[in-house]
Amino acid sequence: MDSKIQKYGKYISDYVRENYRECLREPNGLLKYKFIVPGNCYPDELWDWDSWLTASALHDIAEKDGFKEYEKGSILNFLEYVDDEGRMPIFINPRKTALTAFFEGERNIHKPCLVQHALFVSQQDGDAEWIRNKYECIERYLGWYDAHCYHESGLYFWLDDFAIGVDNDPCTFYRPPKSSASIYLNCLMYKELLATAELADMLDMKEKKSLYAQKANALKKAIQEHCWDERDGFFYNVNINLLPIDPTQKLHSGCPRHWNTLIQRIEVWACFLPMWAGIATEAQAARMVEHYRDTKTFNAPYGVRTLSKMEKMYAIIKSGNPSCWLGPVWGISNYMVFDGLRSYGYDEDARELAEKTITLLGRDIEMCGQMHEYYHPETGEGVNNPGFQNWNFLSLNMLEWLRSKDMTQHNYAEQNTVSAENQLNVNEYVSIVKRGGSKRVLFFGNSITRHAPKADIGWNGDWGMAASCVENDYVHRVLDFLDEKYGKVDYCIAQGSAWETGYFKGDELLEEHYRPARDFEADIVIIRIGENIKRADVERVDCKPYLDKVIKYFASNSAANVVLTDTFWYSERMHNYTKSISEKNGYAFCPIGDLSKDESNMAIGLFEHRGVSIHPGDLGMQRIAERIIGCLNS
């Protein structure tokens, strides 16, 4: 990270730390629970996607202030005012809600993001019980969208242009009611339906999980069918304002229309959201990135133009009602496009956009002492609403990602000089301990799972490197938990360094070294692998099919509970591979890559050999175990 980004990153970090507490508000009037406002310049008003995104930015930095109660309270305040039809307000203040203030006839309601926020809060500690008795309210709110905003094409549409979030997006703004099947709305809804399924899973509501997963999959297919334009290689908004088919109308009867949507070829920033939502295929994403890179359309010196510069409606206008999304750069559009680029592995594009955003906001703080709501894409000057905070705080997440990338690419991953060869003798690759247990547990991992003594690097243990004793490695901490829960369990440790260096050999290697682990038929399978796959391979080769195959090999018991972690030394691609495989197969995904950001999780200073010392020490092992246990509990 260069000195300019470090400087502006510090401006942002210091500013957030000095101001975030003013976003936290106590119960007041109709707001019965603690809640989050979009910034210190706001009155006591709770807004829908603003509270979700502000909370996503502040979750870690404000944790010591009991932040989770403000997050939960923001969600519960909205759920408190879901009416019998399922309408949920867009905003609430102490005296009124959007329902009481604006509802005359059909109007838009709370944007589909509340369940995503609830799931995010619940996943932090693996507990969703706090929202169990509100699940029915969630279903009512989603049911309202089905009853009022669902089109025969399978897409969702806005009722009008009231409070859509992207105020004057020309694909919805000033258009006829019920005519805009917005790509922005549909991507939010897809993620909302997935989140509702995952929340049901945490609450052990299997039928609800299946129902909402199916609805999400159907919406994904509809977005692919109706919003993807193969000619342009881009997703678009869709116009559904078509006259009904009348078979008796003579002029049309010979060849009535066979389409029920028309693509709106208007290039708005939200056309990138299928990457943020994980809807785009890899091939589609490659074509979409070309649109992002085009300086004539979206790519500006300070981020993503919210409307392509080639569109006739393009304008940089100072306006608060509506706010201007006709070209200015917004912190949230920069962030969501960045997140899509990052998740599809376009790291250099993501880095460029993160650095532009940090420069934009950090420079604003340096010059003005505060941030603005939106900016001129060419000059970086604030256009409107000085003092705005809200989702601009998400630049902290960008900053952390840049730091983790630098750390991964230039430090710890390359410093892991513990050889992947001969971590155990060949005849010890699989060790099985039977204790007459009712449960069988399999651990598949590398040196962090088990490494035999190796005097030349100063390692004398025969357990997970670099725990101080066998009882303190993550394997045995997890076993302690399982023993307490089930009684003594039988367990198998499969040391996977041979697979990491020869994963491309396929079935022959697995059968030669790991057949006993497969035949163990474990009830619980914990896969903790990947650090020894060569970094060049990870960047050049799609390792996902190999990883998917080895997991299925060890999960030979079809009823097994599978937990899959990413790598301790963070790798963006390995994180994406393991997360994608988990989502596809219904495995529990346990991210641990952030632990290597904190050197206290390593054994630095306890071993002379650098490769050994950057392995997880006792604290790191404890935290790995805690996260795996959290997945097992949920």
Beta strands, then each sheet from edge to edge (+ up, - down):
strand 1: 24-25
strand 2: 35-36
strand 3: 46-47
strand 4: 91-92
strand 5: 180-181
strand 6: 228-229
strand 7: 234-235
strand 8: 237-239
strand 9: 262-264
strand 10: 299-300
strand 11: 303-304
strand 12: 329-330
strand 13: 374-375
strand 14: 382-384
strand 15: 430-433
strand 16: 440-445
strand 17: 490-495
strand 18: 524-528
strand 19: 561-565
strand 20: 588-590
sheet 1: 1+ 2-
sheet 2: 3+ 4-
sheet 3: 5+ 8- 9+
sheet 4: 6+ 7-
sheet 5: 10+ 11-
sheet 6: 12+ 13- 14+
sheet 7: 15+ 17- 16- 18- 19- 20-
end
